[in-house]
Amino acid sequence: MINLGTPDSPKVGDVRRYLTEFLNDPRVIDIPTVLRAILVNGIIVPFRAPKSAKIYKQLFDLNGGKSPLLEYGYKVRDILRERLAGHADVELAMRYGKPSLDEVAEKMDKAGYDRIIVFPLFPQYASASTGSALEKAMKLIRKWYVIPEIEIISQFYDHPGYINTVVDQAKKHDLKEYDHILFSYHGLPVRQVNKIYEDKKCSNHSCENEINDENRFCYKATCYATTRLIAEKMGITEKDYTVCFQSRLDKKWLEPFSDSVVEEWGKKGAKKLLAFSPAFVADCLETSIEIGDEYQEIFEEFGGEKVQLVESLNDHPMWIETMESMIKERL
């Protein structure tokens, strides 16, 4: 299982190391190498690391001094190890940070497995997340003397178990209490979703309305498809929700921007918003702090009262069962 990663601690040095590894990935910032090196190492990391460290401290403090992404990752790994005992060994790796993909791959090489299932924990495929995790895993595995059978799970946004778990988490909240519902996904530069298509134009491919042969691996299309599946299951009508994208770096990212949508509904007089974040399988900086804290402040500034985050899948029993069944299907 591969997730994105987390700094070892909220100390500036640890955050700096994490951001340096993360942002130097050519699939994350897809510009020429020299420009990326200057931008990341000369501008972004030096200025961003101290600010990000403060935000990570909020996250770690909120979770007893630990990263929820890592803690839930270990919990899920340990439960699956018990449930799959005698069928498969289970390892957790992070694309950036620890436990490192390099160390886990080396351990698996020595074990001499007949088959390996590579399972990036990103429901919707994106080059900057799933693509990067798979590329790194393949680079490491190709160096092995014996390369076993390899199965890849590239996305699972439409898996019934995943959808049902999101729905079950949302059932903790009474939909009637909320003025509007947000489905907030991690943002991407528009140029990255454009690269999926021959004509380099995501806007030409009905991504907001349907999944077809051309857009089935388009991140924007699968985000909208995820939303439709959840909304249909919960009886949420299209007028009652907005699909939006958070964590943008500039204006050339997928729109509408989540923070702008929160502000807009505050100005409209809404008092309570319910926010899903279905791109994440575990709560993290983007859910607990960005939505749960920063968006709450924005909403209050414009007259709102409460932005309620729907908890991520974390270690929900239904999610564990779903992962177990997805693995067993491939065994």
C-alpha positions in Angstrom: 0.0 0.0 0.0 1.4 3.4 -1.0 0.2 6.7 0.3 1.6 10.2 -0.3 3.6 10.8 2.9 4.2 13.1 5.8 7.1 14.9 7.5 8.6 13.0 10.4 7.7 15.8 12.7 6.4 19.4 12.4 10.0 20.7 12.9 11.1 23.1 10.2 14.0 20.8 9.2 11.8 17.7 8.8 9.1 19.7 6.8 11.9 21.1 4.6 13.2 17.7 3.8 9.7 16.4 3.0 8.8 19.3 0.8 12.1 19.1 -1.0 11.5 15.5 -1.9 7.8 16.0 -2.8 8.1 19.2 -4.9 11.1 18.1 -6.8 9.1 15.2 -8.3 8.7 15.9 -12.0 5.2 14.5 -11.9 4.2 16.9 -9.2 5.7 20.1 -10.7 5.8 19.2 -14.4 8.1 21.9 -15.8 11.7 21.7 -17.2 14.2 20.3 -14.7 16.3 23.4 -14.3 13.3 25.7 -13.8 11.8 23.2 -11.3 15.0 23.1 -9.3 15.3 26.9 -9.2 11.6 27.3 -8.3 11.4 24.6 -5.7 14.9 24.8 -4.0 15.4 28.5 -4.4 11.9 29.9 -3.8 9.2 27.6 -2.7 10.9 25.4 0.0 12.9 28.2 1.7 9.8 30.4 2.1 7.2 27.7 2.5 8.9 25.3 5.0 8.6 27.6 8.1 4.9 28.4 7.3 4.1 24.8 6.6 5.8 23.7 9.8 3.3 25.8 11.8 0.4 24.2 10.0 1.8 20.7 10.5 2.2 21.5 14.2 -1.5 22.2 14.4 -2.2 18.8 12.7 0.2 16.9 15.0 -1.1 18.6 18.1 -4.6 17.8 17.1 -3.7 14.1 17.0 -1.6 13.6 20.1 1.7 14.6 18.5 1.4 12.2 15.6 0.5 12.3 11.9 -3.0 10.9 11.3 -2.1 9.8 7.8 0.7 7.6 9.1 -1.2 6.4 12.2 -4.2 5.3 10.2 -1.9 3.8 7.6 -0.3 1.6 10.3 -3.6 0.7 11.8 -5.0 -0.5 8.4 -1.8 -2.3 7.6 -1.8 -4.2 10.9 -5.5 -5.2 10.6 -5.0 -6.4 7.1 -1.9 -8.4 8.1 -4.1 -10.3 10.6 -7.0 -10.8 8.1 -4.7 -11.9 5.2 -2.4 -14.1 7.3 -1.5 -17.1 5.3 -2.6 -15.5 2.0 -0.4 -12.4 1.7 2.0 -10.2 3.6 1.1 -6.5 3.8 3.5 -3.5 3.8 2.9 0.2 4.0 5.1 2.7 2.2 5.1 6.4 1.6 6.0 8.0 -1.7 7.8 10.7 0.2 9.1 10.4 3.7 9.0 7.3 5.9 8.4 4.4 5.7 10.2 4.9 2.5 9.3 3.0 -0.7 13.0 2.2 -1.2 13.3 0.4 2.2 10.0 -1.5 1.7 10.9 -2.6 -1.8 14.3 -3.8 -0.6 12.6 -5.9 2.1 10.1 -7.3 -0.4 12.9 -8.2 -2.9 14.6 -10.3 -0.2 11.3 -12.1 0.6 11.2 -13.5 -2.9 7.4 -13.2 -3.5 5.6 -14.9 -6.3 3.2 -12.0 -6.8 3.1 -8.4 -5.7 0.1 -6.2 -5.7 1.0 -2.5 -5.9 -1.9 -0.5 -4.3 -1.6 3.3 -4.3 -4.2 4.7 -1.9 -5.6 7.3 -4.2 -9.2 6.7 -5.3 -9.0 8.9 -8.4 -6.0 8.5 -10.7 -3.7 11.5 -11.2 -0.2 11.5 -12.6 1.1 13.5 -9.6 -0.2 10.9 -7.1 -0.9 7.4 -8.4 1.3 7.9 -11.5 4.2 9.0 -9.3 3.8 6.1 -6.8 3.6 3.5 -9.6 6.6 5.0 -11.5 8.8 4.9 -8.4 7.7 1.4 -7.5 8.4 0.1 -11.0 11.8 1.8 -11.0 12.8 0.0 -7.9 11.3 -3.4 -8.9 13.0 -3.4 -12.3 16.4 -3.6 -10.6 15.5 -6.9 -8.9 17.2 -10.0 -10.4 13.9 -11.9 -10.1 10.8 -9.9 -11.1 7.6 -11.6 -10.0 4.1 -11.2 -11.3 2.9 -7.7 -10.6 -0.7 -6.5 -10.2 -1.6 -2.8 -10.1 -4.6 -1.1 -8.7 -4.6 2.2 -10.5 -7.8 3.7 -9.2 -11.0 2.6 -7.3 -13.2 5.7 -7.3 -16.2 3.6 -8.4 -15.7 0.6 -6.2 -18.9 0.0 -4.3 -17.1 -0.6 -1.0 -15.3 2.7 -1.2 -18.5 4.6 -2.1 -20.4 2.8 0.7 -17.8 3.6 3.3 -17.9 7.3 2.4 -21.7 7.2 2.6 -21.5 5.5 6.0 -19.2 8.1 7.3 -21.6 10.8 6.1 -24.5 9.2 7.9 -23.2 10.5 11.1 -24.6 13.9 10.0 -28.2 14.9 9.3 -28.2 16.3 5.7 -31.3 18.3 6.5 -29.3 20.5 8.9 -27.0 21.8 6.1 -27.6 24.7 3.7 -25.3 23.2 1.1 -22.9 20.3 0.5 -19.3 20.6 -0.8 -17.4 17.7 -2.5 -13.9 19.1 -2.2 -11.1 17.3 -4.0 -7.4 18.1 -4.0 -6.6 20.5 -6.9 -4.4 20.0 -9.9 -3.0 22.3 -12.5 -5.4 22.4 -15.5 -2.4 21.5 -17.8 -2.1 18.1 -16.0 -5.6 17.0 -16.8 -5.3 18.4 -20.3 -2.3 16.0 -20.9 -4.7 13.0 -20.8 -6.2 14.0 -24.2 -4.9 14.0 -27.7 -6.3 17.5 -28.2 -4.9 18.7 -24.9 -8.3 20.0 -23.8 -10.1 18.5 -20.9 -12.9 21.0 -21.4 -13.8 19.2 -24.7 -14.6 15.8 -23.1 -17.8 16.1 -21.0 -15.8 15.5 -17.8 -18.4 17.1 -15.5 -21.2 14.9 -16.8 -20.0 11.4 -17.8 -17.2 8.8 -17.8 -16.3 7.6 -21.3 -13.4 5.8 -23.1 -11.5 9.0 -23.5 -11.8 10.5 -19.9 -11.8 7.4 -17.7 -8.3 8.3 -16.4 -9.0 12.0 -16.2 -8.8 13.2 -12.6 -11.5 15.8 -13.1 -13.9 13.3 -14.7 -13.4 10.7 -12.0 -13.9 13.3 -9.2 -17.2 14.3 -10.7 -18.1 10.6 -11.2 -17.3 9.9 -7.5 -19.6 12.7 -6.5 -22.4 11.4 -8.6 -22.1 8.0 -7.1 -22.1 9.3 -3.5 -24.9 11.7 -4.2 -27.1 9.1 -5.8 -26.5 6.7 -2.9 -27.5 9.4 -0.4 -30.4 11.0 -2.4 -28.6 14.3 -2.7 -29.9 16.4 -5.7 -27.5 18.2 -8.0 -28.7 21.6 -6.9 -27.8 20.8 -3.3 -24.0 20.3 -3.8 -21.0 21.8 -5.5 -17.9 19.9 -6.7 -14.8 22.0 -6.0 -11.0 21.8 -5.7 -8.8 22.8 -2.8 -5.0 23.4 -2.1 -4.4 25.4 -5.3 -1.1 27.2 -5.9 -2.2 29.6 -8.6 -5.3 30.5 -10.7 -4.5 28.0 -13.4 -5.7 25.1 -11.3 -9.0 23.2 -11.5 -12.0 25.3 -10.6 -14.2 26.2 -8.8 -11.8 26.7 -5.9 -13.1 25.3 -2.6 -12.3 28.3 -0.5 -14.1 30.6 -2.9 -17.2 28.4 -2.8 -17.1 28.6 1.0 -16.9 32.4 0.9 -19.7 32.5 -1.7 -22.1 30.5 0.4 -21.2 32.6 3.5 -22.2 35.8 1.5 -25.4 34.1 0.4 -26.4 33.8 4.1 -25.7 30.0 4.6 -25.1 29.0 8.2 -24.0 25.4 7.9 -22.0 23.6 5.2 -21.2 19.9 5.0 -17.8 19.1 3.3 -16.8 15.7 1.8 -13.2 15.2 0.9 -13.3 11.9 -1.1 -9.8 12.1 -2.6 -8.3 11.2 0.7 -8.6 7.7 2.4 -7.2 9.1 5.7 -7.5 12.4 7.4 -4.5 14.7 6.9 -3.5 18.3 6.6 -5.9 18.9 3.7 -8.9 17.6 5.6 -8.4 18.3 9.3 -6.7 21.7 8.9 -7.5 23.1 5.5 -11.2 22.2 5.5 -11.8 21.8 9.3 -9.9 24.9 10.4 -9.0 27.3 7.5 -12.4 27.0 5.7 -14.2 27.4 9.0 -12.4 30.7 9.5 -13.3 31.9 6.0 -17.0 30.9 6.5 -17.2 32.7 9.8 -15.7 35.8 8.3 -18.5 36.0 5.7 -21.3 35.2 8.1 -21.4 31.5 8.3 -21.4 29.3 11.4 -20.1 25.8 10.8 -18.2 23.9 8.1 -18.6 20.3 9.1 -16.0 17.9 7.7 -17.1 14.3 6.8 -14.5 12.1 8.3 -12.2 10.2 5.8 -12.3 6.4 5.5 -9.4 6.1 8.1 -9.8 2.6 9.7 -13.5 2.2 9.2 -14.4 -1.5 9.3 -16.2 -1.3 5.9 -13.0 0.2 4.3 -10.9 -2.6 5.8 -13.3 -5.1 4.3 -13.2 -3.3 0.9 -9.4 -3.4 0.8 -9.3 -7.0 1.8 -11.7 -8.0 -1.0 -9.8 -5.9 -3.6 -6.6 -7.7 -2.6 -8.2 -11.2 -2.5 -9.7 -10.6 -5.9 -6.1 -10.4 -7.2 -4.8 -13.4 -5.3 
